[in-house]
Amino acid sequence: MKRVLYLGICCLVVLGMVGTAAAIELRVMTVWGGLQKEYLDQMFAEYTSLNPEVKISHESVAGTGAAVYIEVLKTAAAAGTAPDVWFNWGGELSGFFADAGYCEPLDEYFEKYGWNKILIPWTIEAVRRNGKLYGVPISSHGMTFWYRKDLWDRLGLTEPKTYKELEELCAKTKAAGIYPLSVAGKYGWMVMRLLDYLLEYTAGPELHDKLNTTEESWDRPEVVEMYRLFKKWADEWIVPGFIQINPDDARMPMYQGQALMVFEGSWMETVFKHDGQDVNNFRFFLHPTEHEPLRISGFPEQFMVNAQSKYKKEALEFINWFIQKDVQQKWLGKALNSTCTIGVYPDKNELPNTYEFRKVLEQLQDVYPPTDQAFPPELMHKYFEIQDSVALGLVTPEDAAKRMQAAIEEYKEETGIKVFGSAPGMR
């Protein structure tokens, strides 16, 4: 009888343990698929092993692009079925969710968990909206010129410190029968990076930021000059026919020795490696702007917490674990392509350029965002149309500046928005 009673108690204890294990299902949505998702699932399983009461349910919306991902998330948020934690970019791509009240304000938790001391300062500022923090930066990226070292050395080139020196570099490269730059015009965003850089140069940081928020008119000399310089690049220095080129094909002229450079991100060394290239044959330099502080095109990615989640505490504990230095270092290069956590670097021998770029991203005081994060998606179609028209010679730089401002004013009239990047009460 005692044996039966003992076994019965043991069964109840076991059943109780099973019943309490993973009692909380924390839904996390990301854009990552393939091998990275497999590693992420392993990473999330590690969290569950440390916190058995929490199971991470990973919902991946991979391979859809930013526009589709945002629409999926908007639909879920409106229906009340959004995940507890979701990945997002910055700027206007994430701004909708903050403005609509779908995500939890997190300022007090930055203080509670000490995230201000863990994360790169500019990444925190980059996700701030209307003075508040609605997300936790989890990865940081910068974009600038990457070049082929063997071509560079053969031409005897040196890193340009001014825009004039950059143009001289391009002229010397073209004279040697090599196009200075390869970009892809399809979808618009790769060409946009070059325009963003040129605008940082012609306008300077303060005006560039005000143009991004549309506090200042785009129908002005600095914007005209930006389009004029872009037309020069399109006519003289970019591989011909780029308007129709797919982004995945843009680096091929560089691999084939027909182009010296691409304008790409801090992630490029892993792309070179994946493409079977010798990573030691590529370098990057920070594009000269002649303004202080030197800014490059950069952006963080973030986790946001559903304001309606039943498991906010668990969501915040998960994010706090996720961004810790030891966790980030362990999973960098597998589940994680990048990080915002200070002091986390890839293997210097395996990825020397990525190691150096991570140092740069930590040391930057500020960045400027890609225009497709500063502007709402609905306006970017017109932006891309205008940049293509300039490249093709269909409109003058002067007309391009006027058309861009007209498109902004039309969008503002339709939506009632006065300034981009602010909450409804500020618009």
Order of alpha helices (4+ residues) and beta strands (2+ residues): alpha-beta-alpha-beta-alpha-beta-alpha-alpha-alpha-alpha-beta-beta-beta-alpha-alpha-beta-alpha-alpha-alpha-beta-alpha-beta-beta-alpha-alpha-alpha-alpha-alpha-alpha
